[in-house]
Amino acid sequence: MNERIKIGIFSPNDPRPWVRKENIDLMIKHESLLINALRNEGIEVLRGGEGYPEQDQIAWNTKLVREHAKKLANFKPDALIINEGSWTFPYDSRDAIQTFMNQIKGDDKGIARVIIFSYKDTKVPGMVAGMAVGGALKRIGISYQLVYGKIDKEKKALNDLIDIIKFYKKRADSSRTVIKAIEMLKRQKYLALGGMSLKMCTTTADVDQWAKAFGISYESLDQSELKRRALMMVKWEGIPGESRPEKIKDLRLKKAFDFLFKRKTGNFDFSRDKLKNENKFLYQLSYYYSALDVINEYNVTFLGIKCQDELSAFDCTQCITTAFLSNDVGPNGKKKKIFPTACENDMDSALTQLILYLLNGGKPAGFGDFRDLENGILAIVNCGQHPPYFFGKLEENPIKKLKNIEYMGQEIFYDAGGSSVRGRTPGGITMTVARLGRENLRYQLVAAPIKTLDVKKEDHEKYNFSWPIILGKIPIQDELMVNVWPCNHLGFSFGDYTPHLVEFAERVGIGYRVFSSTGREYSRPS
């Protein structure tokens, strides 16, 4: 943690005087057990009722509810615990949370990271109160986590509570980054190169919704614009990509081709039918520079390329273009601006990649297929365009990563052929997988961290031979992961950005189902 964790505790009570007369000692005792447990963990705690007369230390009327809540808001805690020691009136707890949200100052105005804690005493209805408050919050879309147990006696109850608090602390610490990312979204422009690919409904998005929810601008061009520009860069002896180049007219293209192919920065394999020689690779590379020119001309910041079927069937696949646009280093070996790019013109995948890119400090975010899940191991395997950034450790030399690439002929799906960008992400790295999806036309963000596993070269035989592979251990059950994921695609980034993504979703007002590294689900309805 960046600094000591700060927790505010609001404890409500039953407003009926005859109930309070009997329960005040118990309510203070249950609150004290919670406070002592947290302080023993090194957490700074403020009680909403600190300094009040005994009867008023546990808020029992609207005046006290608002006073306690305002006091806690001024404390600016990382999380707010609603402590249900016995039965309370749920409206008071909901009032306290809303007062807190309105009173808190600065970046967190309107934000409450809420935990409901119910002490386990079956002789009093503390759990009942916690469930009732939870229901009240769900009705108006305020997310929360509920913990039930004997905080002084049950290790699990304390561990669960601390686990949530630490996640909320990470959320709080990410808030400035998230706010900046949300502001940056208003400066972004998407380019759709082509339309819907392979009749995949989940690749399309409502551009008006993008403009309203995120402030994103939009541009659409036919894929023929890429081809038109690419054909101007090389004079071919015959059919482009099928014949020899008579002259490479674009100096950028020539330098990149020399760097990758002639200087053998990467491993070229011409044994497969879809890549018989370097000519098709050169043709693919010309599309990358064609895309760069379109990006610069139209002031684009992220994009999607349809590829299938027209380009992949009649010209060449766009794996080289997509992999290098999303990468931190270009095919010339030089540092470059990153343009998050999705295959199959998948707009919400591209937006997910863009969000990860804005949250991770401007590092690459990739696009992948949810290919296989077995015994807690997710396989991310798709067409052959993972950014080379992911073909090595985080801080590994980017040129070394380029040298790890295996350029080889594509699979049967692409009649025009071309080279894939094959590679393997090493094990032992924390990654975030995420995807914006829709439920009943409403946005929902789904995400989880994975821990990568080493990929062997022979593992390609298990999947499609020419495609890159990421293998990662997931923190939840296979069935849950499959059922919660919104489609067949995902975005990925090195690092655990699940707290950031929850904070992001809360601040832009969209639904989410995000799983932490411990497998705990954080959610809000779409």
N, C-alpha and C positions, 0 to 999 in steps of 0.2 A: 504494500500500500504506500501511496505517496506521503500520507500523514496519518495521524491517529484517527480512528473511526469515531464519528459522533452520532449518537442515537438519541432521538427524542421519544419519550414515553408518555402517551396520553392514556389515562385510566378513567373511564366513566363509571357511574353508579346508577342504581335504581333511584328515581326521584321520590318515591313514596317514603315518608319519614319513618314509618314503622319498620320498613325493610332496612333502611339505612341504620337505624338504631341497632339492629341485630347483626348487620354484616360488615360494618365499617372496619372492625379489627381484622377480619378475614381479608377484606379487599386490600388493606394496607399491607398485610402480611404477604399476600400473593404478589403484589407489586414489588415489595422488597426482595422477594426471592428472585424475581426476574432481574432487578437492578443489580443485585449482588453477583449473580451469575455472569452478567455482561461485564461488570467492572473487574471481576476476576480474570476475564479474558483481555484486559487492557483497553477496554472500550470506554470512551467518555460518554456519560449518560446524564441527561437532564430530565427531571420529572416536570410534567406540566403543572402539578400541584405543589411544587416545592415552595415552602414559606407560607402556605395557607394554613388556617386553623384545621384541626384534624378532620372534621366533617367535610370540609371543602377541598381537602387534598385529592379526593376522588370526585371528579366533576359530576354534579347531579342536576344542574339546571342550565338553561341556555346561556346565561351570563357567565357562569364558570366554564362551560364548554368553550366558549369563544375566547375567554381570557387565557385559559390554559393553552389553547391552540395557537394563539398569537404569540404567546411567550415562547413556545417551541419553534415557531417559524423564525423568530428573531435569532434563535440559536443556530439556525441553518444546518440542521442535521443531515447526515447522508441518508438516513432512513427514519421513518416515523412508525413506531410500534403502537398499535391500538391494543391495550392490555385489558382482556376480558377476564376479570377475577371471579365473576359470578354473573348472574343475569343482569343485563343492562338494557336500556331502550335504544335500539339500533339507530334511530334518527339522530341521537346525540353524537354517536361516533361518526356518522356520515357528515353531520354539521361540522364537527371538529376537523375532519379531513378537508372539507371544502373551505373552511375558514383558513386553515393552514396554507392551502394552495393559493388563496387570494392574498394572504398576508406576506408570504415569503418574498424576499426581494432578490433582485439581480437575475442571473441566468436561469435560476430555478423557479421563477414565478410561474404559477400554474402547474407545477410538477410536485407530485407526492409519491415517494417510493414507499409503499405501505406494506406493513406486516401486521397481521392479526395474530395475537398470541392468546391462547386460552389455557389457563393452568388446569391440569388434570386432577379434578376432585369430583368424583361421581356423586357426591352428596349435594353439589350445587351445579346450576346449569351454565357453567362457563363456556363449555363447548357449544351449547345451544345459542348463547349470545354471539359467539364468534361466527357461527354459521349464519345467523340472522344478519349480522353486519355485512358478512361477505355477500349475501344475497342483495342487500341494499346497494352495495357498491357495484355489483354486476349490472343492476338495472340502469345505472347511469354511466356505465363504461369506465369505471375506475378499477384498474388492475391491482391485485394484491397477492400475497402469499400467506397461507394460514399454517400455523404450527400449534400443535396440541401435545401437552405432556407435562411431566413433573420436572421442571427446569432444574431443580436442586437435586434430583435423584436419578433421573433417566438421561444417560449420556446421549442417546439418540436425539432427544428433544433439543438439548443444547447444541449438538453438532448440526442438526437441521437449521436451527436458528442462525448459527454462526455462518453456515454455508450461504444462506440467503443474504445475510448482512454483508458478507464479503463481495458477493455479486453486485449488490446495490452500491457498495462503495466504488466498485469499478465503474458502474454506471455513472455515479456522481463525478468521478475523476475524468470520465470521457466527455462530460457535458460540453466543454468548450470546443472540443474537436467536432462533436456532433452538430453543434450550433453553426460552426463554420461550414461544415459539409452541407447543411440545409441551405445556408446562404449561397454557397457555391453552386448548388443545383440550379439556381435561378439564372446562372450564366452559361448553362450547358445547352448544346444543340445536337440533336440526333440526326444522323443521316441514314435513311433506309435505302439501300442499294438493292432494288428488286422488291417483290411483294412477298406473299405467304409462301413458304417453302414446304413441300411435301404435305400440304393440306393440314398443317399443325395449327389448330386453333389457338394454342397457348403461346404462339410466337407473336400474335398481334396485340396491339394496345390502342387505347383510345387517346389520340394525341391531344384532344381537348381536356381530358382528365389529367394528362401529364402537365399541361399548361396550368390548370387550376390547382392541382395538388402540389406540384413541385416547381412550377415556373419554367419548365423545360421547353425550348423551341424545337422545331422539327423541319426536316427537309427530306424530299423523296426524289430519287433519280432511278432511271432504268439501269440495269447492269450493263447495257450496251455502251453506256458512257465510259465505263472502265475499259472495255474492249477498244473503243475508238481511240482513246488516249494511248493505250498500250501499243497498238499497232503503229503509232507514230514514232515509237522509241527504237524500233529495230527494223531494218530492211532485211526481209527474209528471202532466201533463194526460191522458196516455194510456199507451201502451207505453213503458216506460223506455228512454231512449236514442233512441227513434224519434219521440217527441213532445217538446213544449216543457216545460221545468221550470216548474211552478206556483210552487214555493217551494224554495229550497235551505236545508234545515233545519240542516245541519252548518256551523258558522262556519268551520272549517278549510278545508272544501271550497270554500266561497264565496270566501274570500280567495285560495286557490290558483288557482281558475278566473279570478278577476279579474286576478290577476298574470300568468298565462300568456296568456289569451285576450284580455281587454279591454285590457290594457296591451301586448299584442302582444310578449310576451317569447318569441319564437320565430316561426316562419313557418308559417301555416296555409294548407293547400291543400285546398279542397273540390271539386276537379274530378273526383275519382275516385268510383266507385260505392260503395265501402266506407266513405266518410266524406263525406256530403253536406252536413253542417252541424255546428255546435258541440255539438249535443245528445248525440251519441254520445261525443264527447270528454269531456263532463261525466260521462256515465255511467261511462266508463273511469276517470276520475279518482276517482270515489266508491269504486271497488274498491281504489285505493291506500290511502285512509284506512281502509277496512274491513280491509285487510291489516295496517296499522299497529296497529289496535286488537286484532286477534288476536295479533300479535307481543307486544304489551305484556301482554296478559292471560295468555298462556301462557309468558312469559319466554323467547322464542325469540331466537336470535342469527343463524341463517342458515336458508334455506328454499328450497323448490322449488314451482313452481305448474304443474299439469298443463296448463291452458289448453285444449289440443287433446284431445278434440273438444268436450266439452260447453259450456264457456263460449264458446269461439271460434265454435261453430256456432249457439248459441241466444241468447247475450247480448252479449258483446263480447270482443275479444282483451285479453290482459293485459300488453301491451307497456309501457303507461304505468306500471303497477304495478311490473313487474320492473325497468325502467330506473331508476326513482327510488328503489326500495328499495336498489339497489346503489350509488346515487350518494352523493356527499358533500353535496349541496345538494338540498333538497326542491322540490316544485313551487310552493312559496310563496317561493322564493328565499332561504330561510334555511338555515344550516348544520344538519346533522342527523347522527344516528348512522347508520353504514353497516350494512346487512344484506345480505351476499352472497346473491344470489338467482339460481337457475337456471331457465330455461324447461323445459317438458316434464317437470317434476319429476325432473330428472336429478340424482340424489343425489351421485354421485361427481364430477360437474362442480361442483356446489355446494360440495362438500368441497374440491375443488381451488381454487376461488375463495376459500374461507375461509382456506386455508393461505397463499395468496399475500397476502391481506389482512393476516394476522398477521405475515408476513415483511416486508412492504413498509412497515411503520410505520403501518398503519391507513388506507391509501388504497384507493380503489375497485379492484375486480377484476371484470372482465366475463366474459360467457358468449358463445360464438360457435360458428358452424358452420365446419367445415373444408370450405369451398365449392369452392375451385379451387387447383391448383398447376401452374404452368407456367414453365419457364425460371428456376427458383429463386425465383419470386414466389408467396407464399401469399396467397390472398384469403379473409378472414374476413368472411362475409356471412350474416346470419340475420334472423329474423322481424321485427326492428325494435325491439330493446330494449337496445342497447349503452348503458351509463351515459353521460349527457351529459359526464361528466368527460373522456371520451376524444375529445370533439369540439373539441379545442384542445390547445395545448402544455401541458406539465406544470404550470407555475405560472401559467397564464393565468387571468384573472379568471373565477370560476365563473358569474357572471351572463352574461358574454359568451358562455360556452359554451352556456348555456341559450338565448341568442338565436340560436345557430347551428343549433338543432334545426329540422327540417322535419317538421311534423305533416301526414301525408297518408294517404289511404285505403289500406287493406291489400290484399294480393294475394288471389287466388281461393281459396286454401286455407281461408279463414275465412269461413263463410257469414254469420255475424252481423256481420262487419265491425268497424270501429274504426280508430283512428289508429295508425300506426307511429311510431317515434321515429327518424327518419332523420338521419344525419349522416356526416361524413367525418373520419377521424383524420389529422392532418397528417403529412408526411414528416419524416425525420431524427431519429426518436425510437427509442431502444432499448426493446423490449418483450420480455417473457417469455410464451411460450405453453406451457401445461402441461395434463396430464390424468392423473388417477389412473384406471387400468384394471385389468382382471383377466386373468391367464393361468392357466388351469386352477384357477380360483377363488382364486388368490393375487394380492395387490396388486402392481402394477408402476406406477411413476411415470415418465411420459415428458415430456420438456421440451426446449425449445430457445429461444435468443434470436432475435428478428428485428429488422431495421432497417426502420422504416416508410418507405413511399414516398408522395408526395403523390397524393391521389385527386381526379380531376376530376369535376365534376358530371355530365358526360356518361358517366362510367364506370358509372353506375347502369343505363344502357341495356344494358350487357353482362350484368348479373345481374338480380335482381328489382328493379324500379324503386323501390319504396318502402322498401327495406331499407338499413341503414347498412353502411358498407364500411371495412375496414382492409386495406391492402396492405402486405406486408412481405417483405423479402429474407431467405431462410433460409440458414444456413451449411453445409448438407449437400445431397447430391444429391436430386432430386425423388423418385426411386424409393424411396430409403431412408426419407425422411420419410413417404411414404404407407404403406409397409409396417410401419414401427415404430409409427405412431400407433394407439392402441387402439380408437378409435371415430370417430364423425362430429362429436363436440363437443370443445370445448377451453375452458380458462379463460385469461385474459390480464391482464397488469399492466404498467404502465410500469416500466422498469428491467430490469436483468439479474439475475435471482434464481436462475440455474442453480447457482451454487456453494451457495447456501442450500438448494436443493431436494435436492442430493446429500447435504449434511450432514443434512438432515431425514430422508431415506430411510434413511441409515445408522443414525441414532439410534433410529428407530422400528422398524427391522428389516424393511423391505419392499424388494422389488426395484425397480430403476430402470434406465432408459436415458436419459441426459441428455447433450445435446450442447452444447459450449461455443461461444463466439463464433468460435473458430477452426475449428470443425467436428469437434473431437476428441470421441469418445464415452467417457463414464464410465458404467459399468454394474455391476450386481449381479443375479444370478438372482432370479426371483420365489420 
